[in-house]
Amino acid sequence: MTIRHIHVEGGFLTGLDLRLKPGLNVLIGARGTGKTSVIELIRYVFGTRSQTAEDAEQSLKHARATLADGEIVLTASDILDEVTLSRTATEDGPRSDGFLTEEPPIIFSQKEIENVALSEQGRLNLIDAFLSDRSETRRHETDIKDRIRALDRLLKPLRTEVTRLEDELAQRAMLTEKVANLERQQAAFRTQNEIDLAKQERVALLSRALNTLAERDAARGQLMEIIGTWAALLTDLPDRYLPDAPEGDAELAALGARFQQATEQAGDALQRMEVIRDDLDVQRQTLRQQRVKIEGSFREARKAIEDAIAGAGVIEKSLHEARRDLARLDILSRTSADRASRLVTLLTERDALLDDLEKLRGLRFRSRADVANRLNLALQPKIKVSITRSARYAAYTRALIENLRGSGLKYNDVAITLAQTVSPRELVRYVENGDFESLARASGLPRDRAVRVINALSDAGTADVLVVTIEDAVRLRLLDGTEYKDISDLSAGQRCTVILPIIFQHSDRILIIDQPEDHIDNAFIVETLIQSLRKRADDTQIILATHNANIPVLGNADWVVQLVSDGRHGSVAIAEPLEGLGAVGAITSIMEGGLRAFRDRASFYDDHAL
């Protein structure tokens, strides 16, 4: 991709009309003429992220202050087409008349070059910038996480229901024994008192009829509860208007129509469920009416037996109630089996997604490791890059702290301990199984604390903990004398001598760098920076803002742009090849201090040659 043209209306650079070329473009000019502003506006119109959150906020403020109430329009070309991007100071993102197939520019401000390697995320961003599929990987990871969270929302109430049903079904053995005892008592009563067999059979028949009606009524009640749950879900679906598809975007319009059809079908499903629920209600009323009639007959028949034999009715009543409770448990048993099967299915689905997530992160780590190896081959022995998998626990620790708040535990200390000893997946397994013994052994926490951790996470939910990313850690080192020093122990200048060679390893993307010479000496510029510039392909665009004459001259700049300012607005004074008279004059006067100063230095070097 190549940036061809930049036009600005409004703000400090109003009227700016700048054309750029493939190869090395150098922005020169006195301080305050707008070099940094041009670079930040390019970042702004592409919507390119800064290396750190702090830098992102400052870059956004700079770009919007430069535009004031104006707009930047940028034209870029890639292998397929020419695309125009534009953005005003008030817009949240750029507008485009097409789609760029290539990666956006890599942009570094002065401060980012100095500080990017001081943060863990900044170092990781340096490596990730070399990954061509990072956006797709990030989207895929987000999709898997969202699906896991959705499953977790289903799992928690389902697990609660399964536990409740199992507790109720635990009464089956006691009820079965109770029925057997009552039946033995009933048989003894019949033998002892020669109960009228016809009356006894009628009571049994009516009892079975009542049990059948109760079972049918309960089954319909279960179905009504399920329909109620589905109806609530469909009723709570968000009611949003679809955004209008951009003019000519038939594919999006077709997808929108399909989505609209799907929402209408959801509404139809809700109506059909309401009809089914009404029919169920009518059937239950009919069943209850039948039950009332049969219960009347049952009471009469039982009273006849009670009149004949004192005490027989008590046994009949108890036996009837016990059989009714057993019938209800039969229904609950089928429901429990269904819910348990559903729970296993959802857990299996979630485990498969977690496996996919781990596989995706493993592939990303291997890609990052490949980048580190390529950088080491290119930059050794001066610079060493190493990467460790899943070594940054900050996000995991934060997720644990949020979920442990209000537990009465010293959650900061507990979260740190858990993050360093138990993986998210292991921790969630312990929580879901209530396995505080294993958690205590794995983490080293006392058993009572492990119990409280499990209770707290069970109440708060574990989805955010389960999907949290434990990022890889990048280490950068510089050979200083005979030993390698970690980048955190280096001066600002030494950090720049590590970062700049890494940045210049990008051979297939636009590089835009603001004043890379700050904090580094001319020897490094000539020996390393210039060599890196010359190694890049002629058609790969680089845009550098600089005050150092070595960069355009020794770097064989393809295009030199001089910016000037009247104090109120910045503008382009010169835009031409390096050999142009205007470019030579600007470099001589601005960067060399004038022809006389240049000649005086040359004479000094000749007179004092080593």
HELIX and SHEET records of a PDB file:
HELIX    1   1 LYS A   35  PHE A   46  1                                  12    
HELIX    2   2 ALA A   53  LEU A   67  1                                  15    
HELIX    3   3 GLN A  110  ASN A  115  1                                   6    
HELIX    4   4 VAL A  116  LEU A  118  5                                   3    
HELIX    5   5 GLU A  120  ASP A  128  1                                   9    
HELIX    6   6 ARG A  134  LEU A  169  1                                  36    
HELIX    7   7 ARG A  172  ASN A  193  1                                  22    
HELIX    8   8 LEU A  197  THR A  235  1                                  39    
HELIX    9   9 ALA A  250  ALA A  308  1                                  59    
HELIX   10  10 ALA A  312  LEU A  379  1                                  68    
HELIX   11  11 ALA A  394  LEU A  404  1                                  11    
HELIX   12  12 TYR A  411  THR A  421  1                                  11    
HELIX   13  13 PRO A  424  ASN A  433  1                                  10    
HELIX   14  14 PHE A  436  SER A  443  1                                   8    
HELIX   15  15 ARG A  447  ALA A  460  1                                  14    
HELIX   16  16 ALA A  463  VAL A  467  1                                   5    
HELIX   17  17 ILE A  487  ASP A  489  5                                   3    
HELIX   18  18 ALA A  492  ILE A  503  1                                  12    
HELIX   19  19 ASN A  522  PHE A  524  1                                   3    
HELIX   20  20 ILE A  525  LEU A  529  3                                   5    
HELIX   21  21 ILE A  530  LYS A  535  1                                   6    
HELIX   22  22 ASN A  550  LEU A  554  1                                   5    
HELIX   23  23 LEU A  581  ALA A  586  1                                   6    
HELIX   24  24 ILE A  587  MET A  591  3                                   5    
HELIX   25  25 LEU A  595  ASP A  607  1                                  13    
SHEET    1   A 5 ASP A  17  ARG A  19  0                                        
SHEET    2   A 5 THR A   2  GLU A   9 -1                                        
SHEET    3   A 5 GLU A  71  SER A  77 -1                                        
SHEET    4   A 5 GLU A  82  THR A  88 -1                                        
SHEET    5   A 5 ARG A  95  SER A  96 -1                                        
SHEET    1   B 6 ILE A 106  PHE A 108  0                                        
SHEET    2   B 6 LEU A 511  ASP A 514  1                                        
SHEET    3   B 6 ILE A 542  ALA A 545  1                                        
SHEET    4   B 6 LEU A  24  ILE A  28  1                                        
SHEET    5   B 6 TRP A 559  SER A 565  1                                        
SHEET    6   B 6 GLY A 570  GLU A 576 -1                                        
SHEET    1   C 3 ILE A 383  ARG A 392  0                                        
SHEET    2   C 3 GLU A 471  ASP A 480 -1                                        
SHEET    3   C 3 GLU A 483  ASP A 486 -1                                        
END                                                                             
